[in-house]
């Protein structure tokens, strides 16, 4: 049997004089106040919003996280309205759940879950509502969906081309045609392999929140990055020029840094015209190292500057198909910069070339 406060006071009143009853009531009230304060402190420590609603829908108790989910008055009204609907359904069904999108400069998604709770001393059950900001989860789900869709699209093109070329090759007897078809098959296979390689690079840099840093010479990073791109630059008739200090060292993950600089150079080569120059310059001081890559290419419209570091984003879809890019290179650069506590910036005007700057701390 569960004793209520009134039962306890009544039993004391039956056997105790008035002064003793009054003292007991003060002790009970103090103990009750302490318990309420402890409960409120415990709820405020919970990162999820918690609201307890009475049988009539009135708010009996809430914590700090619940009030922090809706700062604006309009948002407060929307959340309160949704919470009332969810609580009403929970009163009928036992549980209920709904999600609300709060529009604004930074859109947010708030999820409300409610459960009917009985036997708390009320004639009717009360409702406990839990509020949670699920914006990050929704954004992550959207990124996953887009990522799978983009990978499927990018792989479908070379795989489809390989199938068609293999079918044409199977029924061909002319040696010249066979060589031409085989060459095209090799190019499509290389395109698919490049996408897989970039996906693996991106996966590695995304999962390496703490890169394996070691002391490495800066000219080694530049030399290895240039070596990766040299053949592609020569094929397109583009000259690579380097201004790199010798025998200067820094802390960093050599593999990640080489991958980032190589991707900047690769991006510059792909979007430059034949006969132009791509320049790699490294500037250093005691605090940071800046890898600068400049090209004389087609440039980037200002409206696209904030999006070019997204996975698979391309400014010019038609030009990207011609260059064979995967749309992952600049995303890899951004993650390498983040992993090293640095940043990547771009300065570009359409038709006037681009300059990318990868800035990372010199010493960890």
RAWO-V72482 format. One record per residue. N is the residue number from 1. RES is the residue in three letters. OMEGA is omega in whole degrees, 0 to 359 (* if undefined). D_FIRST is the distance of its C-alpha to the first C-alpha in Angstrom with 1 decimal. Layout:
# RAWO-V72482
n: {N | N}
res: {RES | RES}
omega: {OMEGA | OMEGA}
d_first: {D_FIRST | D_FIRST}
This chain:
# RAWO-V72482
n: {1 | 2 | 3 | 4 | 5 | 6 | 7 | 8 | 9 | 10 | 11 | 12 | 13 | 14 | 15 | 16 | 17 | 18 | 19 | 20 | 21 | 22 | 23 | 24 | 25 | 26 | 27 | 28 | 29 | 30 | 31 | 32 | 33 | 34 | 35 | 36 | 37 | 38 | 39 | 40 | 41 | 42 | 43 | 44 | 45 | 46 | 47 | 48 | 49 | 50 | 51 | 52 | 53 | 54 | 55 | 56 | 57 | 58 | 59 | 60 | 61 | 62 | 63 | 64 | 65 | 66 | 67 | 68 | 69 | 70 | 71 | 72 | 73 | 74 | 75 | 76 | 77 | 78 | 79 | 80 | 81 | 82 | 83 | 84 | 85 | 86 | 87 | 88 | 89 | 90 | 91 | 92 | 93 | 94 | 95 | 96 | 97 | 98 | 99 | 100 | 101 | 102 | 103 | 104 | 105 | 106 | 107 | 108 | 109 | 110 | 111 | 112 | 113 | 114 | 115 | 116 | 117 | 118 | 119 | 120 | 121 | 122 | 123 | 124 | 125 | 126 | 127 | 128 | 129 | 130 | 131 | 132 | 133 | 134 | 135 | 136 | 137 | 138 | 139 | 140 | 141 | 142 | 143 | 144 | 145 | 146 | 147 | 148 | 149 | 150 | 151 | 152 | 153 | 154 | 155 | 156 | 157 | 158 | 159 | 160 | 161 | 162 | 163 | 164 | 165 | 166 | 167 | 168 | 169 | 170 | 171 | 172 | 173 | 174 | 175 | 176 | 177 | 178 | 179 | 180 | 181 | 182 | 183 | 184 | 185 | 186 | 187 | 188 | 189 | 190 | 191 | 192 | 193 | 194 | 195 | 196 | 197 | 198 | 199 | 200 | 201 | 202 | 203 | 204 | 205 | 206 | 207 | 208 | 209 | 210 | 211 | 212 | 213 | 214 | 215 | 216 | 217 | 218 | 219 | 220 | 221 | 222 | 223 | 224 | 225 | 226 | 227 | 228 | 229 | 230 | 231 | 232 | 233 | 234 | 235 | 236 | 237 | 238 | 239 | 240 | 241 | 242 | 243 | 244 | 245 | 246 | 247 | 248 | 249 | 250 | 251 | 252 | 253 | 254 | 255 | 256 | 257 | 258 | 259 | 260 | 261 | 262 | 263 | 264 | 265 | 266 | 267 | 268 | 269 | 270 | 271 | 272 | 273 | 274 | 275 | 276 | 277 | 278 | 279 | 280 | 281 | 282 | 283 | 284 | 285 | 286 | 287 | 288 | 289 | 290 | 291 | 292 | 293 | 294 | 295 | 296 | 297 | 298 | 299 | 300 | 301 | 302 | 303 | 304 | 305 | 306 | 307 | 308 | 309 | 310 | 311 | 312 | 313 | 314 | 315 | 316 | 317 | 318 | 319 | 320 | 321 | 322 | 323 | 324 | 325 | 326 | 327 | 328 | 329 | 330 | 331 | 332 | 333 | 334 | 335 | 336 | 337 | 338 | 339 | 340 | 341 | 342 | 343 | 344 | 345 | 346 | 347 | 348 | 349 | 350 | 351 | 352 | 353 | 354 | 355 | 356 | 357 | 358 | 359 | 360 | 361 | 362 | 363 | 364}
res: {UNK | UNK | UNK | UNK | UNK | UNK | UNK | UNK | UNK | UNK | UNK | UNK | UNK | UNK | UNK | UNK | UNK | UNK | UNK | UNK | UNK | UNK | UNK | UNK | UNK | UNK | UNK | UNK | UNK | UNK | UNK | UNK | UNK | UNK | UNK | UNK | UNK | UNK | UNK | UNK | UNK | UNK | UNK | UNK | UNK | UNK | UNK | UNK | UNK | UNK | UNK | UNK | UNK | UNK | UNK | UNK | UNK | UNK | UNK | UNK | UNK | UNK | UNK | UNK | UNK | UNK | UNK | UNK | UNK | UNK | UNK | UNK | UNK | UNK | UNK | UNK | UNK | UNK | UNK | UNK | UNK | UNK | UNK | UNK | UNK | UNK | UNK | UNK | UNK | UNK | UNK | UNK | UNK | UNK | UNK | UNK | UNK | UNK | UNK | UNK | UNK | UNK | UNK | UNK | UNK | UNK | UNK | UNK | UNK | UNK | UNK | UNK | UNK | UNK | UNK | UNK | UNK | UNK | UNK | UNK | UNK | UNK | UNK | UNK | UNK | UNK | UNK | UNK | UNK | UNK | UNK | UNK | UNK | UNK | UNK | UNK | UNK | UNK | UNK | UNK | UNK | UNK | UNK | UNK | UNK | UNK | UNK | UNK | UNK | UNK | UNK | UNK | UNK | UNK | UNK | UNK | UNK | UNK | UNK | UNK | UNK | UNK | UNK | UNK | UNK | UNK | UNK | UNK | UNK | UNK | UNK | UNK | UNK | UNK | UNK | UNK | UNK | UNK | UNK | UNK | UNK | UNK | UNK | UNK | UNK | UNK | UNK | UNK | UNK | UNK | UNK | UNK | UNK | UNK | UNK | UNK | UNK | UNK | UNK | UNK | UNK | UNK | UNK | UNK | UNK | UNK | UNK | UNK | UNK | UNK | UNK | UNK | UNK | UNK | UNK | UNK | UNK | UNK | UNK | UNK | UNK | UNK | UNK | UNK | UNK | UNK | UNK | UNK | UNK | UNK | UNK | UNK | UNK | UNK | UNK | UNK | UNK | UNK | UNK | UNK | UNK | UNK | UNK | UNK | UNK | UNK | UNK | UNK | UNK | UNK | UNK | UNK | UNK | UNK | UNK | UNK | UNK | UNK | UNK | UNK | UNK | UNK | UNK | UNK | UNK | UNK | UNK | UNK | UNK | UNK | UNK | UNK | UNK | UNK | UNK | UNK | UNK | UNK | UNK | UNK | UNK | UNK | UNK | UNK | UNK | UNK | UNK | UNK | UNK | UNK | UNK | UNK | UNK | UNK | UNK | UNK | UNK | UNK | UNK | UNK | UNK | UNK | UNK | UNK | UNK | UNK | UNK | UNK | UNK | UNK | UNK | UNK | UNK | UNK | UNK | UNK | UNK | UNK | UNK | UNK | UNK | UNK | UNK | UNK | UNK | UNK | UNK | UNK | UNK | UNK | UNK | UNK | UNK | UNK | UNK | UNK | UNK | UNK | UNK | UNK | UNK | UNK | UNK | UNK | UNK | UNK | UNK | UNK | UNK | UNK | UNK | UNK | UNK | UNK | UNK | UNK | UNK | UNK | UNK | UNK | UNK | UNK | UNK | UNK}
omega: {180 | 179 | 175 | 180 | 181 | 177 | 181 | 180 | 181 | 180 | 178 | 181 | 181 | 187 | 187 | 175 | 184 | 182 | 179 | 178 | 180 | 179 | 179 | 180 | 178 | 178 | 179 | 180 | 178 | 179 | 179 | 179 | 179 | 180 | 178 | 179 | 179 | 178 | 180 | 178 | 179 | 178 | 180 | 179 | 180 | 182 | 177 | 176 | 180 | 178 | 176 | 183 | 178 | 180 | 180 | 180 | 180 | 182 | 178 | 186 | 175 | 180 | 184 | 182 | 179 | 180 | 181 | 181 | 184 | 183 | 182 | 182 | 181 | 178 | 179 | 181 | 180 | 180 | 180 | 179 | 179 | 180 | 177 | 179 | 181 | 179 | 179 | 178 | 178 | 177 | 179 | 189 | 183 | 176 | 178 | 184 | 179 | 181 | 182 | 175 | 177 | 183 | 180 | 177 | 174 | 181 | 179 | 176 | 180 | 178 | 179 | 175 | 183 | 180 | 177 | 182 | 181 | 172 | 175 | 179 | 178 | 179 | 179 | 180 | 172 | 181 | 175 | 180 | 178 | 181 | 182 | 173 | 183 | 182 | 182 | 180 | 179 | 178 | 179 | 177 | 179 | 178 | 179 | 181 | 180 | 182 | 180 | 180 | 181 | 178 | 179 | 181 | 183 | 180 | 182 | 184 | 180 | 180 | 177 | 179 | 178 | 178 | 180 | 180 | 178 | 179 | 179 | 181 | 183 | 182 | 185 | 179 | 183 | 182 | 181 | 179 | 179 | 178 | 180 | 179 | 178 | 177 | 178 | 177 | 177 | 180 | 179 | 177 | 178 | 179 | 178 | 179 | 178 | 178 | 179 | 179 | 179 | 177 | 178 | 177 | 181 | 179 | 181 | 183 | 178 | 182 | 182 | 179 | 176 | 183 | 180 | 185 | 175 | 178 | 183 | 178 | 185 | 180 | 176 | 178 | 181 | 183 | 181 | 178 | 179 | 181 | 180 | 189 | 188 | 183 | 180 | 179 | 179 | 179 | 181 | 180 | 182 | 181 | 175 | 178 | 185 | 172 | 187 | 177 | 182 | 173 | 175 | 185 | 176 | 172 | 177 | 175 | 185 | 181 | 180 | 182 | 177 | 179 | 181 | 181 | 179 | 179 | 175 | 178 | 179 | 179 | 180 | 181 | 184 | 185 | 175 | 179 | 179 | 179 | 181 | 184 | 170 | 187 | 173 | 178 | 177 | 177 | 182 | 167 | 183 | 187 | 187 | 174 | 180 | 174 | 181 | 177 | 181 | 175 | 178 | 188 | 189 | 180 | 184 | 177 | 183 | 183 | 183 | 185 | 185 | 185 | 188 | 179 | 176 | 177 | 173 | 181 | 178 | 179 | 182 | 183 | 183 | 180 | 180 | 178 | 180 | 183 | 178 | 180 | 179 | 182 | 182 | 187 | 183 | 174 | 176 | 179 | 181 | 181 | 177 | 178 | 180 | 181 | 182 | 181 | 181 | 181 | 176 | 182 | 178 | 170 | 184 | 172 | 183 | 179 | 184 | 179 | 185 | 172 | 176 | 180 | 174 | 182 | 178 | 177 | 182 | 182 | 181 | *}
d_first: {0.0 | 3.8 | 6.4 | 9.7 | 13.1 | 14.1 | 11.4 | 12.6 | 16.1 | 16.0 | 14.8 | 17.6 | 20.0 | 19.7 | 20.9 | 22.9 | 26.3 | 26.9 | 28.3 | 25.3 | 23.0 | 25.3 | 25.4 | 21.7 | 21.6 | 24.4 | 22.6 | 19.5 | 21.9 | 23.8 | 20.9 | 19.8 | 23.5 | 23.8 | 20.9 | 22.4 | 25.8 | 24.6 | 23.1 | 26.4 | 28.5 | 26.8 | 27.3 | 30.9 | 31.6 | 30.8 | 34.1 | 32.9 | 32.3 | 28.7 | 27.9 | 24.7 | 25.4 | 23.6 | 23.4 | 26.9 | 28.3 | 28.6 | 28.3 | 25.3 | 26.0 | 28.8 | 30.6 | 34.2 | 35.0 | 34.1 | 36.6 | 39.2 | 39.5 | 41.3 | 43.6 | 46.0 | 45.0 | 46.1 | 43.9 | 40.9 | 41.4 | 41.8 | 38.6 | 36.6 | 38.0 | 37.2 | 33.6 | 33.1 | 34.5 | 32.4 | 29.2 | 30.1 | 30.7 | 27.5 | 25.7 | 27.5 | 27.8 | 24.8 | 27.3 | 30.7 | 33.5 | 36.9 | 39.7 | 41.9 | 45.3 | 46.2 | 50.0 | 51.9 | 54.3 | 51.8 | 49.8 | 46.2 | 43.6 | 39.9 | 37.2 | 34.0 | 31.0 | 27.9 | 24.5 | 22.0 | 18.5 | 15.6 | 12.0 | 13.3 | 12.7 | 16.0 | 16.9 | 18.9 | 18.8 | 20.6 | 23.4 | 24.1 | 27.9 | 29.8 | 33.5 | 36.0 | 39.8 | 41.2 | 44.8 | 45.8 | 44.3 | 46.2 | 49.4 | 49.0 | 48.6 | 51.7 | 53.6 | 52.8 | 53.8 | 57.0 | 57.7 | 57.5 | 59.6 | 62.2 | 62.5 | 62.9 | 65.5 | 67.4 | 67.5 | 68.4 | 71.7 | 73.3 | 71.8 | 73.2 | 76.6 | 76.7 | 76.2 | 78.9 | 81.3 | 80.8 | 81.6 | 84.7 | 85.7 | 85.5 | 88.2 | 90.5 | 93.8 | 95.3 | 94.9 | 94.8 | 92.0 | 90.1 | 90.4 | 89.2 | 86.2 | 85.3 | 85.5 | 83.2 | 80.7 | 80.8 | 80.1 | 77.1 | 75.7 | 76.2 | 74.3 | 71.3 | 71.5 | 71.5 | 68.4 | 66.6 | 67.9 | 66.7 | 63.2 | 63.0 | 64.2 | 61.7 | 58.8 | 59.9 | 60.2 | 56.9 | 55.0 | 56.8 | 54.9 | 56.5 | 60.0 | 61.9 | 64.1 | 67.3 | 70.5 | 72.9 | 76.3 | 76.3 | 79.6 | 78.1 | 75.3 | 77.9 | 80.3 | 77.8 | 76.6 | 80.2 | 81.0 | 78.3 | 79.8 | 83.5 | 84.3 | 82.7 | 84.5 | 87.8 | 87.4 | 86.9 | 89.7 | 87.5 | 88.2 | 85.5 | 86.3 | 84.4 | 84.3 | 82.2 | 82.6 | 83.3 | 81.6 | 78.7 | 75.3 | 71.7 | 68.2 | 66.6 | 65.9 | 69.4 | 68.4 | 66.3 | 69.0 | 71.8 | 69.8 | 69.2 | 72.9 | 74.2 | 72.1 | 73.5 | 77.0 | 76.4 | 75.2 | 78.2 | 80.6 | 79.2 | 79.6 | 83.0 | 86.4 | 88.9 | 91.1 | 88.6 | 87.1 | 83.5 | 83.1 | 80.6 | 80.5 | 78.3 | 77.9 | 76.3 | 75.5 | 73.4 | 70.2 | 70.4 | 72.4 | 73.3 | 74.5 | 76.5 | 77.6 | 80.1 | 81.7 | 84.2 | 82.4 | 81.2 | 78.6 | 75.2 | 74.6 | 72.5 | 69.9 | 69.0 | 68.8 | 65.0 | 64.5 | 67.0 | 64.5 | 62.1 | 62.1 | 64.8 | 65.9 | 69.6 | 71.7 | 74.4 | 73.2 | 76.8 | 78.0 | 75.1 | 76.0 | 79.5 | 78.5 | 75.9 | 73.1 | 69.5 | 68.0 | 65.9 | 68.3 | 67.4 | 63.7 | 64.3 | 66.2 | 63.3 | 60.8 | 63.2 | 63.6 | 59.8 | 59.4 | 62.0 | 60.7 | 63.6 | 64.5 | 67.0 | 69.0 | 71.6 | 74.6 | 76.5 | 78.5 | 79.4 | 82.8 | 83.1 | 81.2 | 78.0 | 76.9 | 73.6 | 72.5 | 70.0 | 68.9 | 67.1 | 66.7 | 69.4 | 67.4 | 63.7}
